[in-house]
Amino acid sequence: MVNGQFQVHPTTLTALGGKFGTESQTLGGQVASFETTAGDVGQAFGLLGACDGALSQYLQLFNSTSKALNQLTQVLDANNSRLQTSAAAYQATDKAVKDNADSVGKSV
């Protein structure tokens, strides 16, 4: 805080947003791999699994986990986007204030 006010550093916001974007991409690749391998159960449960509902319970858990992980990648992407937008807004405001101060200084 400076003189009772806070400062925002747009480059820091941009970098943080980039980290969210990178993590989203990394997680997205890992989710795709998980969906490919964990979703291919084949005969893993055998006849007994089909009879006692273990297969359907596994698939239900798999589907809900997959959905949640995909939603997490969307949240990370949204955070990246919001931080990038905020950084751009702060940069534009800083530029407008500087331009205004410069023009006032020239007119005095």
CYANA upper distance limits for C-alpha pairs under 8 A (distance plus 0.5 A):
  1 MET  CA      5 GLN  CA      5.74
  1 MET  CA      6 PHE  CA      4.83
  1 MET  CA      7 GLN  CA      6.84
  2 VAL  CA      6 PHE  CA      6.44
  2 VAL  CA      7 GLN  CA      7.59
  8 VAL  CA     90 TYR  CA      8.01
  9 HIS  CA     13 LEU  CA      7.07
  9 HIS  CA     87 ALA  CA      8.26
 10 PRO  CA     14 THR  CA      6.58
 10 PRO  CA     86 SER  CA      8.22
 10 PRO  CA     87 ALA  CA      4.91
 10 PRO  CA     88 ALA  CA      7.63
 10 PRO  CA     90 TYR  CA      6.81
 10 PRO  CA     91 GLN  CA      6.86
 11 THR  CA     15 ALA  CA      6.60
 11 THR  CA     87 ALA  CA      7.58
 12 THR  CA     16 LEU  CA      6.59
 13 LEU  CA     17 GLY  CA      6.53
 13 LEU  CA     83 LEU  CA      6.22
 13 LEU  CA     84 GLN  CA      7.29
 13 LEU  CA     86 SER  CA      8.03
 13 LEU  CA     87 ALA  CA      6.18
 14 THR  CA     18 GLY  CA      6.65
 14 THR  CA     83 LEU  CA      6.89
 14 THR  CA     84 GLN  CA      5.88
 14 THR  CA     87 ALA  CA      6.54
 15 ALA  CA     19 LYS  CA      6.88
 16 LEU  CA     20 PHE  CA      7.01
 16 LEU  CA     80 ASN  CA      8.08
 16 LEU  CA     83 LEU  CA      7.94
 17 GLY  CA     21 GLY  CA      6.80
 17 GLY  CA     79 ASN  CA      7.15
 17 GLY  CA     80 ASN  CA      4.51
 17 GLY  CA     81 SER  CA      7.45
 17 GLY  CA     82 ARG  CA      8.27
 17 GLY  CA     83 LEU  CA      5.71
 17 GLY  CA     84 GLN  CA      6.55
 18 GLY  CA     22 THR  CA      6.60
 18 GLY  CA     80 ASN  CA      6.71
 19 LYS  CA     23 GLU  CA      6.59
 19 LYS  CA     80 ASN  CA      8.17
 20 PHE  CA     24 SER  CA      6.61
 20 PHE  CA     76 LEU  CA      5.83
 20 PHE  CA     77 ASP  CA      7.08
 20 PHE  CA     79 ASN  CA      7.17
 20 PHE  CA     80 ASN  CA      5.82
 21 GLY  CA     25 GLN  CA      6.83
 21 GLY  CA     76 LEU  CA      6.88
 21 GLY  CA     77 ASP  CA      6.00
 21 GLY  CA     80 ASN  CA      6.00
 22 THR  CA     26 THR  CA      6.71
 23 GLU  CA     27 LEU  CA      6.44
 23 GLU  CA     76 LEU  CA      7.81
 24 SER  CA     28 GLY  CA      6.41
 24 SER  CA     72 LEU  CA      8.39
 24 SER  CA     73 THR  CA      5.32
 24 SER  CA     74 GLN  CA      7.96
 24 SER  CA     76 LEU  CA      5.95
 24 SER  CA     77 ASP  CA      6.61
 25 GLN  CA     29 GLY  CA      6.86
 25 GLN  CA     73 THR  CA      8.00
 26 THR  CA     30 GLN  CA      6.89
 27 LEU  CA     31 VAL  CA      6.47
 27 LEU  CA     73 THR  CA      7.08
 28 GLY  CA     32 ALA  CA      6.72
 28 GLY  CA     70 ASN  CA      7.62
 28 GLY  CA     73 THR  CA      6.75
 29 GLY  CA     33 SER  CA      6.81
 30 GLN  CA     34 PHE  CA      6.59
 31 VAL  CA     35 GLU  CA      6.52
 31 VAL  CA     66 SER  CA      7.62
 31 VAL  CA     69 LEU  CA      7.21
 31 VAL  CA     70 ASN  CA      7.70
 32 ALA  CA     36 THR  CA      6.73
 33 SER  CA     37 THR  CA      6.74
 34 PHE  CA     38 ALA  CA      6.02
 34 PHE  CA     39 GLY  CA      8.04
 35 GLU  CA     39 GLY  CA      5.78
 35 GLU  CA     66 SER  CA      7.32
 36 THR  CA     40 ASP  CA      6.95
 38 ALA  CA     62 PHE  CA      8.01
 39 GLY  CA     59 LEU  CA      8.09
 39 GLY  CA     62 PHE  CA      7.54
 41 VAL  CA     45 PHE  CA      8.15
 45 PHE  CA     49 GLY  CA      5.00
 45 PHE  CA     50 ALA  CA      7.36
 45 PHE  CA     54 ALA  CA      7.77
 45 PHE  CA     55 LEU  CA      6.75
 46 GLY  CA     50 ALA  CA      7.23
 47 LEU  CA     51 CYS  CA      6.76
 48 LEU  CA     52 ASP  CA      6.68
 49 GLY  CA     53 GLY  CA      6.39
 49 GLY  CA     54 ALA  CA      5.29
 49 GLY  CA     55 LEU  CA      5.88
 50 ALA  CA     54 ALA  CA      6.94
 50 ALA  CA     55 LEU  CA      6.17
 50 ALA  CA     56 SER  CA      7.98
 53 GLY  CA     57 GLN  CA      6.63
 54 ALA  CA     58 TYR  CA      6.52
 55 LEU  CA     59 LEU  CA      6.63
 56 SER  CA     60 GLN  CA      6.54
 57 GLN  CA     61 LEU  CA      6.69
 58 TYR  CA     62 PHE  CA      6.47
 59 LEU  CA     63 ASN  CA      6.47
 60 GLN  CA     64 SER  CA      6.74
 61 LEU  CA     65 THR  CA      6.55
 62 PHE  CA     66 SER  CA      6.54
 63 ASN  CA     67 LYS  CA      6.59
 64 SER  CA     68 ALA  CA      6.65
 65 THR  CA     69 LEU  CA      6.65
 66 SER  CA     70 ASN  CA      6.69
 67 LYS  CA     71 GLN  CA      6.69
 68 ALA  CA     72 LEU  CA      6.72
 69 LEU  CA     73 THR  CA      7.03
 70 ASN  CA     74 GLN  CA      7.00
 71 GLN  CA     75 VAL  CA      6.78
 72 LEU  CA     76 LEU  CA      6.75
 73 THR  CA     77 ASP  CA      6.69
 74 GLN  CA     78 ALA  CA      6.57
 75 VAL  CA     79 ASN  CA      6.64
 76 LEU  CA     80 ASN  CA      6.77
 77 ASP  CA     81 SER  CA      6.72
 78 ALA  CA     82 ARG  CA      6.62
 79 ASN  CA     83 LEU  CA      6.59
 80 ASN  CA     84 GLN  CA      6.65
 81 SER  CA     85 THR  CA      6.65
 82 ARG  CA     86 SER  CA      6.57
 83 LEU  CA     87 ALA  CA      6.56
 84 GLN  CA     88 ALA  CA      6.73
 85 THR  CA     89 ALA  CA      6.70
 86 SER  CA     90 TYR  CA      6.68
 87 ALA  CA     91 GLN  CA      6.64
 88 ALA  CA     92 ALA  CA      6.63
 89 ALA  CA     93 THR  CA      6.64
 90 TYR  CA     94 ASP  CA      6.53
 91 GLN  CA     95 LYS  CA      6.63
 92 ALA  CA     96 ALA  CA      6.63
 93 THR  CA     97 VAL  CA      6.64
 94 ASP  CA     98 LYS  CA      6.64
 95 LYS  CA     99 ASP  CA      6.48
 96 ALA  CA    100 ASN  CA      6.50
 97 VAL  CA    101 ALA  CA      6.57
 98 LYS  CA    102 ASP  CA      6.53
 99 ASP  CA    103 SER  CA      6.66
100 ASN  CA    104 VAL  CA      6.65
101 ALA  CA    105 GLY  CA      6.55
102 ASP  CA    106 LYS  CA      6.79
103 SER  CA    107 SER  CA      6.80
104 VAL  CA    108 VAL  CA      6.89
